[in-house]
Amino acid sequence: MTDVNGISQANGADKSSTETALHGAEQQSKETTDILEPPTLPPLSTVTRNLHNQITAFLAEDHDPSSLLYRVQQQTRISLDVIRESLTRYPIHELSISYNGGKDCLVLLLLFLASLHRHCASTSPSSCSSSIASNQSHSSNSPPSHPTYIPAIYAQPKHPFPSVEQFVTQSSQAYHLKLTRHSTDPPHSTIRSTFAEYLSSNPQVRAIFVGTRRTDPHGSKLTHFDRTDHGWPDFMRIHPIIDWHYVEIWAFIKHLGIDYCPLYDQGYTSLGGTNDTHPNPKLKVEGTAENGGVNNHVATYKPAYELIEDEEERLGRD
């Protein structure tokens, strides 16, 4: 797989047999923030430029109007327009992204970063860079021309998969996310309460990019811009990929050669915690294996990108 963004990870690498075990000891702190300064990775400005060039090249490709990749191109253009509108509505320091390492928020993140390159290139340096607090020092009369990190929130399940945690860490480094992790433990700590805590600690954030799609729970009536309600903390939810289909998400990832969480190669199609997430039964392949002259029944799973139907995506979730 092509490593285009600084993540040196092979999705076909060793798959630990302990993936479905609980993630060791419980975290001692409910909230942690990753301030990552990997010295060997390219700066965020280079990452955004490379992604912009890569996605621009993809959109310039000639695909048959009846093909899947043509539909992905159309979805990509719509999402980029939504993100560009977001960047006109909100200063960058008022924006954040919800990120858990899953396929949907990964696609959303890449599209946002590609848009950020164009936004920063078309505005004054102070308009772009002073919007996100830099994690480096700069002289007051010479502001940087590009932000150095992206604020992000990760609502972590109580029992996370080790490989998901590893991918979240690796991808956060590669894409320069300042990732705040909030562990959830319903009913004591919920998704709603973690966002409330995050916004309390980051009062400048007014809008958050969310990788929800139409077929996700509570996604059927969402639009590109929806303010929270029903007791949620007040912020604007931005859904650039709301109308993408499952196969379109995977076509984008595979066609552009993007690294993704290796758990997807084991038949998992929707990621949660180890206590409520299993390989998708629609991807199960029955077989036999000989052991000591005896044929034993074995089951393997096809990778997530071989699933077709949106409605079957969450069959591996309790």
C-alpha positions in Angstrom: 0.0 0.0 0.0 1.3 3.5 -0.9 2.3 5.5 2.1 1.3 9.0 1.1 1.1 10.8 4.4 4.0 9.7 6.6 2.3 6.6 8.2 4.7 3.7 7.7 2.1 1.0 8.3 1.3 -2.1 6.3 -2.3 -3.2 6.5 -1.4 -6.7 5.8 1.0 -6.9 8.8 0.7 -9.3 11.7 -2.7 -9.5 13.2 -2.5 -10.1 16.9 -4.7 -12.9 18.2 -5.4 -10.7 21.3 -7.2 -8.0 19.3 -10.5 -8.9 20.9 -9.1 -8.9 24.4 -9.7 -5.8 26.6 -7.2 -3.1 26.3 -5.2 -3.8 29.4 -5.7 -1.7 32.5 -8.2 1.1 32.5 -6.9 4.7 31.8 -6.2 6.6 35.0 -7.2 9.9 33.4 -10.5 10.6 31.8 -9.1 13.3 29.5 -5.7 13.4 27.9 -4.3 15.5 25.1 -1.7 14.3 22.6 0.8 17.1 21.9 2.8 15.4 19.2 6.1 16.7 17.8 7.5 13.9 15.7 10.8 15.3 14.3 11.0 13.3 11.2 7.5 13.9 9.7 6.9 16.7 7.2 5.2 19.8 8.5 1.4 20.2 8.2 1.8 22.7 5.3 3.5 19.9 3.3 0.9 17.4 4.3 -1.9 19.6 3.2 -0.2 20.5 -0.1 0.4 16.9 -0.9 -3.2 15.9 -0.2 -4.5 18.9 -2.2 -2.4 17.8 -5.2 -3.4 14.2 -4.8 -7.1 14.9 -4.6 -6.9 17.4 -7.4 -5.3 14.8 -9.6 -8.0 12.3 -8.7 -10.7 14.8 -9.7 -9.0 15.3 -13.0 -9.1 11.6 -13.9 -11.5 10.5 -16.6 -14.0 8.0 -15.4 -17.2 6.6 -17.0 -20.3 8.4 -15.6 -21.7 5.0 -14.7 -18.7 4.0 -12.7 -18.1 3.9 -8.9 -15.1 6.2 -9.1 -17.1 8.8 -11.1 -19.6 8.8 -8.2 -16.8 9.2 -5.7 -15.5 12.2 -7.7 -18.9 13.8 -7.5 -19.1 13.1 -3.8 -15.6 14.5 -3.3 -16.6 17.8 -5.0 -19.7 18.2 -2.9 -17.7 17.6 0.3 -15.0 20.0 -0.6 -17.6 22.7 -1.3 -19.1 22.1 2.2 -15.7 22.4 3.8 -14.9 25.5 1.9 -18.1 27.1 3.1 -17.2 26.1 6.6 -13.9 28.0 6.2 -15.8 31.1 5.2 -18.3 30.8 8.1 -15.7 30.2 10.8 -12.2 31.3 11.6 -10.0 28.2 11.7 -9.4 28.5 15.5 -13.2 28.0 15.9 -13.1 24.7 14.1 -12.3 21.2 15.4 -12.7 17.7 14.1 -14.1 14.5 15.7 -11.6 11.7 15.0 -11.5 8.1 16.1 -9.3 6.5 13.4 -12.3 5.0 11.6 -12.7 5.0 7.8 -15.3 7.8 7.6 -13.6 10.4 9.7 -10.3 9.5 8.0 -11.8 10.4 4.6 -13.3 13.6 6.2 -9.9 14.5 7.7 -8.1 14.1 4.3 -10.7 16.3 2.6 -10.4 19.0 5.3 -6.6 19.0 5.1 -6.7 19.3 1.3 -9.1 22.2 1.6 -6.9 23.8 4.2 -4.1 24.1 1.8 -6.2 26.0 -0.7 -7.7 28.2 2.0 -4.3 29.2 3.4 -2.9 29.8 -0.1 -5.7 32.2 -1.0 -5.8 34.2 2.2 -3.3 36.4 4.1 -0.8 34.6 6.3 -2.3 36.2 9.5 -5.8 35.2 8.4 -4.9 31.6 8.2 -2.1 31.0 10.7 -3.3 33.1 13.6 -6.5 31.3 13.6 -5.0 28.1 15.1 -2.7 28.7 18.0 0.8 27.5 17.0 2.7 25.0 19.0 5.9 26.9 18.1 7.0 30.4 19.0 6.8 33.1 16.3 7.7 36.8 16.2 4.7 39.1 16.4 5.7 40.8 13.1 6.3 37.5 11.2 3.4 35.2 11.6 3.6 31.7 10.1 1.8 31.1 6.8 0.1 27.9 7.9 -1.2 26.4 11.1 1.0 23.8 12.7 -1.7 21.5 14.1 -5.4 20.7 14.0 -7.5 20.5 17.1 -9.4 17.2 17.4 -11.5 15.3 19.9 -11.5 11.5 20.2 -14.4 10.0 22.2 -12.6 6.8 23.2 -14.6 3.6 23.9 -14.1 2.1 27.4 -12.5 -1.0 25.9 -10.6 0.2 22.8 -8.9 -2.2 20.4 -5.1 -1.9 20.6 -4.7 -1.7 16.9 -7.2 1.1 16.7 -5.3 3.0 19.4 -2.1 2.5 17.5 -3.6 3.8 14.3 -5.1 6.8 16.0 -1.7 7.7 17.4 0.1 7.1 14.2 -2.4 9.0 12.0 -2.6 11.8 14.5 1.1 12.2 14.2 1.1 12.1 10.4 -1.7 14.6 10.1 -0.6 16.8 12.9 -3.7 16.5 15.1 -3.7 18.0 18.6 -5.9 15.1 19.8 -7.8 15.3 23.1 -8.9 11.9 24.2 -12.0 11.5 26.4 -12.7 8.0 27.6 -16.4 7.1 27.6 -18.1 4.8 30.1 -21.9 5.0 29.8 -24.0 6.0 31.6 -21.3 7.8 33.7 -19.5 9.3 30.7 -21.3 9.5 27.4 -20.5 10.9 24.0 -22.6 13.9 24.9 -20.7 14.5 28.1 -17.3 14.1 26.5 -18.2 16.8 24.0 -19.4 19.1 26.8 -16.0 18.6 28.6 -14.1 19.2 25.4 -15.9 22.4 24.7 -15.5 23.5 28.3 -11.8 23.2 27.9 -11.8 24.7 24.4 -14.4 27.5 24.5 -13.1 29.0 21.3 -14.5 26.0 19.3 -17.9 26.8 17.7 -18.1 24.1 15.1 -16.9 20.5 14.8 -16.5 18.4 11.7 -18.2 15.0 12.2 -17.8 12.0 9.9 -21.5 10.8 10.2 -23.1 9.3 7.1 -26.8 9.0 6.3 -27.1 5.4 7.2 -25.5 5.8 10.6 -27.7 5.9 13.8 -29.4 9.3 14.0 -28.0 10.3 10.6 -31.1 10.0 8.4 -32.3 13.6 8.8 -29.0 15.4 9.1 -27.9 18.1 6.7 -24.4 19.5 6.0 -24.8 22.0 8.9 -26.8 21.1 12.0 -26.7 22.9 15.3 -26.9 20.6 18.3 -30.1 20.2 20.3 -31.8 18.0 22.8 -29.6 18.9 25.7 -26.3 18.7 23.8 -23.6 21.4 24.4 -24.1 24.2 21.8 -22.0 23.9 18.7 -22.4 23.5 14.9 -22.0 20.0 13.6 -20.6 19.9 10.1 -21.2 16.8 8.0 -19.3 17.0 4.7 -19.6 13.3 3.9 -23.2 12.8 5.1 -24.4 11.4 1.7 -21.4 9.2 0.9 -22.2 5.5 0.6 -20.1 2.7 2.2 -18.6 1.6 -1.1 -17.7 5.1 -2.0 -15.7 5.6 1.2 -13.7 2.5 0.5 -13.3 3.3 -3.2 -11.8 6.7 -2.2 -9.4 5.1 0.4 -8.3 2.3 -1.9 -7.9 4.3 -5.1 -5.8 7.0 -3.4 -3.7 4.4 -1.5 -4.5 5.8 1.9 -3.3 3.9 5.0 -6.2 2.8 7.2 -6.7 0.8 10.5 -5.6 -2.8 9.9 -8.7 -4.1 11.8 -10.7 -3.5 8.7 -8.7 -6.2 6.9 -10.0 -8.7 9.5 -13.6 -8.3 8.5 -14.5 -5.5 10.9 -16.7 -2.9 9.1 -17.7 -0.6 11.9 -15.4 0.1 14.8 -16.3 0.4 18.5 -14.9 -1.2 21.5 -13.8 -4.8 22.1 -16.9 -5.5 24.1 -19.4 -4.6 21.3 -17.6 -5.0 18.0 -17.1 -8.2 16.0 -16.2 -9.1 12.4 -19.1 -8.6 10.1 -20.9 -12.0 9.6 -21.6 -11.0 5.9 -17.9 -11.3 5.3 -17.5 -14.7 6.9 -15.9 -17.5 4.8 -16.3 -21.0 6.0 -13.6 -23.6 5.4 -11.5 -26.4 6.8 -7.9 -26.8 7.9 -6.1 -30.1 8.4 -4.4 -30.6 11.8 -2.9 -34.0 12.6 -4.8 -35.7 9.8 -8.1 -34.3 11.0 -10.0 -31.7 9.1 -11.2 -29.0 11.4 -13.8 -26.3 10.7 -12.3 -22.8 10.4 -13.8 -19.5 9.6 -12.0 -16.5 8.1 -13.3 -13.0 7.1 -12.9 -11.0 3.9 -11.7 -7.4 4.3 -14.2 -4.7 5.0 -13.9 -3.1 1.6 -15.6 -6.2 0.0 -18.9 -5.4 1.7 -21.4 -3.7 -0.6 -24.6 -2.8 1.1 -24.8 0.2 3.5 -27.4 -1.5 5.6 -25.0 -4.4 6.4 -22.2 -2.2 7.6 -23.1 -2.4 11.3 -24.0 -6.1 11.5 -20.8 -6.6 13.5 -21.9 -4.2 16.3 -23.9 -5.1 19.3 
